[in-house]
Amino acid sequence: MQANDSRALEQLAAPDPAKARALGDLWLRHMRAGDFESAWKVSDEVLRLRRGRDCANLPRHLQWVWKGEPLEGKRVLIRCYHGLGDTVQFIRYAPMVKRIAAHVTVWAQPELLPLLQTMRAAFDELLPLHGGAPDCEFEVDVELMELPHLFRSTVAAIPANVPYFHLSRAEVEHDDKLNVGLVWAAGEWDERRSIPFDLVRELGDVGGVRWHILQRGPALADWNGDFGVNSGSDDVLEAARTIAGLDLLISIDSLPPHLGGALGVPTWTLLHSDPDWRWMSGRDDSQWYPTMRLFRQRHPGDWQSVIDAVTAQLKCRLQAGRRLA
């Protein structure tokens, strides 16, 4: 099973759909509890159920690729079929593949290629993802988010050395103010992740902060320029360079916090009450990103308590006169 969610499992068309759903729910419970070892046992069972089944008719992000074959000494193709943030998070496994494979090709979203090229000793070939067949030879292929299962990662042994992108920082003014990036809205596909701008606006009243508005897309229109400067970019590499120069990034669950975490920048990620499995349950830290702190809704839709907590912590850090972490 891929390290994404249980939706792909429900598409198995298994002889026993109820069993498939139960396995998916069990997998999610294990992952959210941080019991990856038990989750991979469920994934092993899913591999067995999938054997001989075709998934080519499914959307790519629901397709399974790896059939359980070993990668040692093989020409390996890593397919990046999920979101940009997913690729940024899980590309950390590419160097592990390279250490055991004869040749590694990464087939990734075109907008990420300049960023991925800043990794060191991570792959042999980097190709732009498109709607057709991959333009390379390979013996074994695997979807990027299947790699945690393949390597049977545990919470204690997640590869979390950051930064794993190596790039030059954008020039940011440094004085007695803290440079803090801000993102408040995700894509329309999951509106629970987005925070109403009226609440986010409260952060602008915190003194001693130079706000860098990194929001992109239609939600940027909510910002009228009354606080902060527009430092965002639709170019992922340029956005990463800006984030790398900040003292802190505050963002909802979207691409930016993955960039901040992968770059080793102090990052505060704001989560709704039922977030993705990768953030686990009941934690205010992330085993994936050592410099990340999580702020969670107490109840569905309760962003006010999240903004209050962020405001209080930001003021506390400013009063202490210490760099944020």
KEDRENTOR-877439 format. One line per 10 residues: number of its first residue (from 1); their letters; for each residue x, y, z of N, C-alpha, C. Coordinates in steps of 0.05 Angstrom, whole numbers, plus 5000, padded with zeros to 4 digits. Layout:
NUM) a) X/Y/Z/X/Y/Z/X/Y/Z  ...
end
This chain:
1) mqandsrale) 5017/4976/5000/5000/5000/5000/5017/5025/5000  5009/5045/4985/5024/5069/4984/5022/5084/5010  5042/5100/5016/5041/5117/5040/5026/5143/5033  5001/5140/5024/4984/5164/5020/4959/5162/5037  4939/5147/5029/4915/5143/5045/4901/5119/5036  4877/5114/5047/4863/5089/5042/4847/5090/5017  4845/5113/5003/4828/5114/4979/4837/5094/4958  4863/5092/4954/4873/5074/4934/4865/5045/4940  4865/5038/4966/4858/5011/4973/4829/5005/4966  4812/5025/4969/4784/5021/4963/4779/5016/4934
11) qlaapdpaka) 4799/5023/4917/4796/5019/4888/4806/4992/4879  4812/4975/4898/4823/4949/4891/4804/4931/4875  4778/4936/4879/4758/4917/4868/4764/4889/4878  4771/4887/4903/4777/4861/4914/4752/4844/4916  4755/4818/4918/4731/4801/4921/4715/4808/4945  4728/4820/4965/4714/4827/4990/4719/4857/4995  4702/4874/4984/4705/4903/4988/4705/4912/5017  4689/4898/5033/4689/4905/5061/4716/4901/5074  4729/4879/5067/4756/4873/5077/4775/4895/5068  4773/4903/5043/4791/4924/5033/4788/4949/5048
21) ralgdlwlrh) 4763/4957/5054/4758/4982/5069/4769/4979/5098  4765/4955/5109/4775/4951/5137/4805/4952/5138  4818/4941/5117/4847/4943/5116/4856/4972/5114  4842/4988/5097/4849/5016/5094/4846/5031/5120  4825/5026/5134/4820/5040/5160/4842/5031/5180  4849/5006/5180/4869/4996/5199/4896/5009/5193  4903/5010/5167/4928/5022/5159/4930/5051/5168  4908/5066/5165/4908/5094/5173/4911/5097/5203  4898/5080/5218/4900/5081/5247/4929/5076/5256  4942/5056/5244/4969/5050/5251/4988/5074/5244
31) mragdfesaw) 4984/5085/5220/5001/5107/5212/4998/5132/5229  4973/5138/5236/4968/5162/5253/4978/5158/5281  4979/5133/5290/4990/5127/5316/5020/5125/5316  5032/5127/5293/5061/5124/5291/5071/5096/5292  5053/5077/5289/5060/5048/5289/5064/5039/5260  5086/5049/5248/5091/5043/5220/5096/5013/5216  5108/5000/5235/5114/4971/5232/5088/4956/5227  5067/4961/5243/5042/4948/5239/5029/4956/5212  5032/4981/5205/5020/4991/5180/5033/4976/5156  5059/4970/5157/5071/4957/5134/5062/4928/5132
41) kvsdevlrlr) 5054/4916/5155/5043/4889/5153/5016/4890/5138  5001/4911/5142/4976/4914/5127/4983/4919/5098  5004/4935/5092/5012/4940/5065/5021/4914/5051  5034/4896/5066/5041/4870/5055/5017/4854/5045  4996/4855/5062/4971/4842/5054/4958/4855/5030  4960/4881/5028/4950/4895/5005/4965/4887/4979  4991/4885/4982/5007/4875/4959/4997/4848/4949  4990/4831/4968/4980/4805/4960/4953/4807/4946  4936/4825/4956/4909/4828/4944/4912/4840/4916  4932/4857/4912/4934/4870/4886/4946/4853/4864
51) rgrdcanlpr) 4959/4831/4872/4974/4815/4853/4956/4807/4829  4965/4814/4806/4950/4808/4781/4927/4827/4775  4924/4847/4790/4902/4866/4785/4912/4891/4770  4897/4900/4751/4904/4923/4735/4893/4949/4747  4909/4970/4748/4899/4995/4759/4902/5018/4739  4908/5011/4713/4913/5031/4693/4889/5050/4688  4865/5040/4695/4841/5056/4690/4837/5077/4712  4853/5076/4734/4849/5095/4756/4865/5120/4752  4857/5142/4764/4874/5166/4764/4902/5159/4774  4922/5173/4764/4949/5165/4771/4954/5165/4801
61) hlqwvwkgep) 4942/5185/4816/4948/5186/4844/4935/5163/4860  4918/5147/4847/4907/5124/4860/4919/5098/4850  4937/5100/4831/4949/5076/4820/4971/5065/4838  4975/5039/4838/4997/5026/4852/5017/5017/4830  5042/5018/4837/5063/5012/4817/5081/4989/4826  5092/4991/4850/5111/4971/4860/5097/4945/4865  5109/4923/4856/5098/4896/4859/5112/4880/4881  5130/4893/4895/5145/4879/4916/5172/4870/4908  5181/4876/4884/5207/4867/4875/5230/4881/4889  5253/4868/4892/5277/4882/4903/5288/4902/4883
71) legkrvlirc) 5301/4922/4893/5313/4943/4876/5343/4939/4873  5355/4922/4888/5384/4919/4888/5394/4912/4860  5414/4928/4851/5427/4923/4826/5410/4927/4801  5386/4940/4804/5368/4943/4782/5368/4972/4771  5358/4975/4747/5352/5002/4736/5324/5009/4746  5322/5029/4763/5297/5035/4777/5286/5062/4767  5260/5061/4763/5245/5086/4756/5227/5093/4780  5231/5117/4790/5214/5128/4812/5193/5146/4799  5168/5139/4801/5146/5155/4789/5135/5173/4811  5131/5199/4805/5120/5218/4825/5092/5225/4816
81) yhglgdtvqf) 5073/5210/4826/5045/5212/4816/5027/5228/4835  5038/5239/4856/5020/5253/4875/5025/5283/4873  5020/5297/4895/5022/5326/4894/5050/5336/4896  5053/5362/4892/5080/5374/4894/5092/5371/4922  5075/5376/4942/5085/5373/4969/5093/5344/4976  5078/5325/4965/5084/5297/4969/5112/5291/4957  5117/5301/4933/5143/5296/4921/5165/5309/4938  5161/5333/4946/5182/5347/4963/5187/5331/4988  5166/5320/5000/5170/5305/5025/5184/5278/5021  5175/5263/5001/5185/5235/4998/5208/5232/4980
91) iryapmvkri) 5217/5253/4966/5241/5251/4950/5265/5246/4967  5263/5249/4993/5285/5243/5012/5293/5213/5009  5276/5197/4998/5282/5168/4996/5299/5162/4971  5300/5181/4952/5315/5176/4927/5344/5168/4933  5359/5182/4950/5386/5174/4955/5389/5146/4966  5369/5137/4982/5369/5110/4992/5367/5089/4969  5350/5096/4950/5347/5079/4926/5374/5078/4911  5386/5102/4908/5410/5103/4892/5433/5087/4904  5433/5084/4930/5454/5069/4944/5453/5039/4937  5429/5029/4929/5427/5001/4925/5421/4993/4896
101) aahvtvwaqp) 5412/5013/4880/5405/5007/4852/5428/5012/4833  5427/5000/4810/5447/5005/4790/5444/5032/4776  5419/5041/4773/5413/5066/4760/5386/5076/4769  5383/5101/4775/5358/5112/4785/5349/5135/4768  5325/5133/4758/5312/5155/4743/5288/5164/4759  5286/5191/4763/5263/5203/4776/5246/5216/4755  5220/5209/4754/5201/5220/4735/5183/5238/4751  5188/5264/4750/5175/5283/4769/5161/5306/4755  5144/5320/4770/5130/5343/4759/5149/5364/4748  5144/5374/4724/5163/5392/4711/5170/5417/4728
111) ellpllqtmr) 5150/5427/4743/5155/5451/4759/5174/5446/4782  5178/5421/4789/5196/5414/4811/5225/5408/4802  5229/5405/4777/5255/5395/4767/5278/5414/4776  5276/5440/4773/5299/5457/4782/5305/5454/4812  5285/5450/4828/5289/5446/4857/5302/5418/4862  5292/5398/4849/5303/5371/4853/5332/5369/4844  5339/5385/4825/5367/5385/4815/5387/5395/4836  5377/5407/4857/5395/5417/4878/5402/5395/4898  5390/5371/4896/5397/5349/4914/5424/5338/4906  5437/5325/4925/5463/5314/4921/5462/5284/4921
121) aafdellplh) 5473/5272/4900/5476/5242/4899/5449/5228/4903  5428/5239/4891/5401/5228/4896/5391/5211/4873  5401/5215/4849/5391/5200/4826/5411/5203/4803  5407/5187/4782/5424/5189/4758/5411/5205/4736  5385/5205/4736/5370/5218/4714/5345/5230/4725  5338/5254/4715/5314/5268/4723/5298/5276/4698  5273/5266/4696/5257/5270/4673/5230/5283/4680  5220/5300/4662/5194/5313/4668/5170/5294/4664  5153/5293/4684/5129/5276/4683/5110/5287/4661  5098/5268/4647/5077/5276/4627/5056/5254/4626
131) ggapdcefev) 5037/5257/4608/5015/5239/4608/5019/5213/4594  5042/5210/4581/5048/5185/4566/5065/5166/4581  5079/5149/4566/5097/5129/4579/5124/5143/4585  5138/5133/4605/5164/5145/4612/5185/5141/4590  5201/5161/4585/5221/5161/4564/5248/5150/4574  5248/5126/4585/5272/5115/4595/5269/5084/4597  5292/5071/4600/5292/5042/4605/5293/5037/4635  5278/5017/4644/5279/5010/4672/5272/4980/4675  5280/4969/4698/5274/4941/4704/5253/4939/4726  5254/4958/4744/5234/4959/4766/5225/4988/4769
141) dvelmelphl) 5199/4991/4773/5188/5018/4778/5173/5018/4805  5172/5042/4816/5159/5045/4842/5148/5074/4844  5125/5077/4856/5115/5104/4860/5129/5116/4884  5135/5141/4884/5151/5153/4904/5141/5148/4933  5114/5149/4936/5103/5146/4963/5101/5117/4971  5109/5098/4954/5112/5070/4962/5139/5065/4976  5157/5083/4974/5184/5078/4984/5186/5075/5014  5170/5089/5030/5171/5084/5059/5164/5055/5066  5145/5043/5051/5138/5015/5055/5161/4998/5046  5171/5004/5023/5193/4987/5012/5216/4986/5031
151) frstvaaipa) 5223/5009/5043/5246/5009/5062/5237/5003/5091  5211/4999/5095/5199/4993/5121/5209/5013/5142  5205/5038/5136/5212/5060/5154/5197/5058/5180  5210/5065/5202/5196/5068/5228/5197/5097/5235  5181/5105/5255/5181/5133/5264/5209/5141/5273  5222/5122/5287/5249/5128/5298/5270/5129/5276  5265/5118/5253/5285/5117/5232/5277/5130/5206  5259/5149/5207/5252/5165/5183/5277/5180/5174  5284/5179/5149/5307/5195/5139/5300/5225/5141  5310/5238/5161/5302/5266/5166/5325/5285/5169
161) nvpyfhlsra) 5347/5280/5154/5369/5299/5154/5362/5322/5135  5360/5346/5147/5354/5369/5131/5376/5390/5134  5380/5406/5114/5365/5407/5088/5374/5386/5069  5356/5377/5052/5364/5359/5030/5362/5372/5003  5354/5397/5003/5357/5414/4979/5379/5434/4986  5396/5440/4967/5419/5457/4972/5418/5480/4951  5410/5503/4960/5406/5525/4942/5414/5551/4956  5418/5572/4939/5425/5598/4950/5400/5612/4961  5402/5626/4983/5380/5640/4995/5374/5666/4980  5349/5673/4979/5342/5699/4968/5351/5721/4988
171) evehddklnv) 5357/5744/4977/5365/5767/4994/5341/5777/5009  5342/5776/5036/5321/5786/5053/5333/5805/5073  5320/5828/5077/5330/5848/5095/5330/5837/5124  5353/5840/5137/5355/5830/5165/5362/5854/5183  5345/5858/5203/5349/5879/5223/5338/5868/5249  5325/5885/5265/5314/5876/5290/5287/5863/5287  5276/5862/5263/5251/5849/5258/5255/5820/5249  5236/5803/5256/5236/5776/5246/5223/5774/5219  5236/5760/5201/5224/5756/5174/5208/5730/5175  5181/5733/5172/5163/5711/5175/5146/5708/5150
181) glvwaagewd) 5146/5685/5138/5129/5680/5114/5102/5670/5123  5081/5676/5106/5054/5670/5114/5038/5659/5090  5025/5636/5094/5007/5624/5074/4982/5615/5089  4959/5622/5079/4934/5616/5093/4914/5599/5078  4918/5594/5052/4898/5580/5037/4911/5558/5019  4897/5535/5019/4906/5513/5002/4888/5512/4977  4891/5492/4961/4874/5489/4937/4846/5482/4944  4828/5485/4925/4799/5481/4930/4792/5452/4935  4810/5433/4929/4804/5405/4932/4800/5397/4961  4811/5412/4980/4806/5407/5008/4805/5434/5023
191) errsipfdlv) 4781/5446/5023/4778/5472/5035/4781/5472/5065  4781/5449/5078/4785/5448/5107/4813/5458/5115  4831/5457/5096/4859/5465/5102/4862/5495/5103  4844/5510/5091/4847/5539/5088/4835/5553/5112  4847/5576/5118/4838/5593/5141/4826/5619/5130  4803/5627/5139/4792/5653/5130/4812/5676/5135  4815/5692/5116/4835/5713/5118/4829/5733/5141  4804/5736/5148/4798/5754/5170/4812/5745/5196  4814/5719/5199/4828/5709/5223/4859/5712/5220  4868/5706/5196/4897/5709/5191/4906/5738/5195
201) relgdvggvr) 4889/5756/5188/4895/5785/5190/4904/5792/5218  4894/5778/5238/4901/5784/5266/4931/5782/5270  4944/5764/5256/4973/5761/5259/4988/5786/5251  4977/5801/5232/4990/5825/5223/4993/5846/5244  4978/5844/5266/4979/5863/5288/5002/5858/5307  5016/5835/5304/5038/5829/5321/5062/5846/5313  5073/5861/5331/5095/5879/5325/5122/5864/5324  5141/5876/5312/5168/5864/5310/5171/5843/5289  5152/5842/5270/5153/5822/5249/5151/5835/5222  5168/5827/5204/5166/5834/5176/5153/5811/5161
211) whilqrgpal) 5128/5814/5154/5112/5793/5142/5118/5791/5113  5123/5766/5104/5127/5761/5075/5103/5744/5066  5086/5756/5050/5063/5743/5040/5071/5724/5017  5069/5698/5023/5077/5677/5003/5053/5664/4990  5029/5672/4998/5004/5661/4986/5004/5664/4956  4995/5643/4942/4991/5644/4913/4962/5637/4907  4955/5640/4882/4928/5632/4874/4907/5653/4881  4881/5646/4877/4859/5665/4881/4859/5678/4909  4867/5663/4929/4866/5673/4957/4883/5697/4962  4903/5701/4944/4920/5725/4948/4904/5750/4946
221) adwngdfgvn) 4882/5749/4932/4865/5773/4929/4853/5782/4955  4852/5764/4975/4842/5772/5002/4860/5792/5016  4885/5791/5009/4905/5809/5021/4905/5836/5007  4900/5857/5022/4898/5884/5009/4924/5900/5012  4945/5888/5022/4970/5902/5024/4973/5919/5049  4955/5916/5068/4957/5933/5092/4977/5924/5112  4988/5900/5108/5011/5891/5124/5027/5872/5107  5053/5872/5112/5071/5854/5098/5077/5862/5070  5095/5846/5057/5103/5851/5030/5098/5825/5014  5092/5828/4989/5087/5805/4972/5114/5793/4963
231) sgsddvleaa) 5121/5771/4976/5147/5758/4969/5143/5731/4955  5119/5725/4947/5113/5700/4935/5122/5697/4906  5123/5673/4897/5130/5667/4869/5116/5641/4860  5108/5641/4835/5097/5616/4824/5119/5597/4815  5144/5606/4815/5167/5589/4809/5175/5575/4835  5174/5549/4835/5179/5534/4860/5207/5539/4871  5227/5539/4853/5254/5543/4862/5257/5571/4875  5245/5591/4862/5247/5618/4874/5232/5620/4900  5209/5607/4902/5195/5606/4928/5212/5593/4949  5226/5571/4942/5243/5558/4961/5266/5576/4970
241) rtiagldlli) 5277/5591/4951/5300/5609/4958/5290/5630/4977  5266/5640/4974/5255/5660/4992/5251/5648/5020  5238/5624/5021/5234/5611/5046/5260/5606/5061  5280/5598/5046/5306/5592/5058/5318/5616/5072  5311/5641/5064/5321/5665/5076/5305/5675/5100  5283/5662/5107/5266/5671/5128/5275/5661/5155  5265/5675/5176/5269/5665/5204/5248/5645/5211  5225/5647/5199/5202/5629/5206/5182/5629/5182  5170/5606/5178/5148/5603/5159/5124/5594/5174  5101/5607/5171/5075/5599/5182/5057/5593/5159
251) sidslpphlg) 5047/5569/5158/5031/5561/5134/5011/5539/5141  4990/5539/5126/4971/5516/5126/4985/5492/5112  4972/5470/5112/4982/5445/5101/4981/5446/5070  5003/5453/5058/5005/5455/5029/5034/5452/5021  5042/5460/4997/5070/5457/4989/5089/5473/5006  5084/5498/5014/5104/5514/5028/5116/5501/5053  5099/5490/5071/5112/5478/5095/5131/5454/5089  5125/5440/5067/5143/5419/5059/5170/5431/5049  5168/5453/5035/5193/5467/5027/5208/5476/5052  5194/5489/5070/5207/5499/5094/5220/5476/5110
261) galgvptwtl) 5205/5455/5114/5216/5432/5129/5239/5419/5116  5238/5416/5089/5260/5403/5074/5285/5421/5074  5281/5447/5077/5304/5466/5077/5315/5471/5105  5302/5459/5126/5311/5463/5153/5304/5490/5164  5283/5503/5153/5274/5529/5163/5254/5524/5185  5255/5539/5207/5233/5537/5227/5206/5541/5214  5189/5522/5217/5163/5522/5203/5141/5515/5222  5120/5531/5223/5096/5526/5239/5074/5519/5219  5064/5494/5221/5044/5484/5203/5017/5483/5217  4997/5495/5205/4971/5498/5218/4952/5477/5206
271) lhsdpdwrwm) 4941/5460/5223/4926/5436/5213/4897/5437/5222  4879/5427/5205/4851/5424/5213/4849/5400/5232  4825/5394/5241/4821/5375/5263/4826/5346/5254  4824/5340/5228/4828/5313/5219/4848/5313/5196  4873/5319/5201/4892/5322/5180/4902/5296/5169  4918/5298/5148/4930/5276/5135/4946/5258/5154  4948/5232/5148/4961/5213/5166/4990/5221/5172  5003/5235/5154/5032/5240/5157/5038/5257/5181  5018/5272/5191/5022/5289/5214/5016/5274/5240  5008/5249/5237/5002/5231/5260/4980/5244/5278
281) sgrddsqwyp) 4977/5234/5302/4957/5244/5320/4969/5254/5346  4959/5276/5356/4966/5285/5383/4995/5295/5386  5008/5301/5364/5035/5311/5365/5037/5340/5357  5056/5355/5369/5060/5382/5360/5087/5384/5346  5100/5361/5341/5124/5361/5325/5120/5342/5301  5140/5342/5284/5139/5324/5260/5164/5308/5258  5161/5282/5258/5184/5265/5254/5196/5267/5226  5181/5278/5208/5191/5282/5181/5209/5306/5178  5203/5327/5194/5217/5352/5192/5225/5362/5220  5251/5360/5227/5259/5367/5254/5254/5396/5262
291) tmrlfrqrhp) 5252/5414/5243/5248/5443/5249/5219/5451/5248  5201/5432/5247/5173/5439/5244/5158/5435/5270  5138/5454/5274/5120/5452/5297/5092/5452/5286  5074/5436/5298/5047/5433/5288/5027/5447/5307  5008/5462/5296/4987/5474/5311/4961/5463/5300  4945/5450/5317/4922/5435/5309/4896/5448/5318  4875/5446/5302/4848/5453/5310/4839/5435/5333  4826/5447/5353/4814/5431/5374/4788/5417/5365  4774/5431/5349/4748/5421/5339/4746/5429/5309  4730/5414/5294/4727/5420/5265/4719/5450/5261
301) gdwqsvidav) 4734/5463/5244/4728/5491/5238/4738/5511/5257  4750/5503/5279/4759/5521/5300/4787/5532/5294  4789/5550/5275/4814/5563/5268/4822/5585/5288  4802/5596/5302/4808/5617/5321/4828/5608/5342  4824/5584/5353/4842/5575/5374/4870/5571/5363  4872/5563/5337/4898/5559/5324/4912/5586/5321  4898/5606/5311/4910/5633/5308/4917/5645/5335  4901/5640/5356/4907/5650/5383/4933/5637/5393  4936/5611/5388/4960/5597/5397/4985/5607/5382  4982/5610/5356/5005/5620/5340/5012/5649/5349
311) taqlkcrlqa) 4993/5666/5353/4998/5693/5362/5012/5693/5389  5003/5677/5408/5015/5676/5434/5044/5666/5433  5049/5645/5417/5076/5635/5414/5095/5654/5400  5084/5668/5381/5100/5688/5366/5108/5711/5385  5089/5721/5400/5095/5742/5419/5115/5733/5440  5112/5708/5450/5130/5697/5470/5159/5697/5459  5162/5687/5435/5189/5686/5423/5200/5713/5419  5184/5732/5410/5194/5759/5406/5203/5772/5432  5187/5767/5453/5194/5779/5479/5220/5766/5490  5224/5741/5484/5247/5727/5494/5272/5736/5479
321) grrla) 5268/5748/5455/5291/5758/5440/5308/5736/5428  5296/5713/5424/5312/5690/5412/5302/5685/5384  5320/5673/5369/5313/5665/5342/5292/5643/5344  5274/5642/5326/5252/5623/5326/5261/5595/5318  5249/5575/5331/5255/5547/5324/5231/5530/5329
end
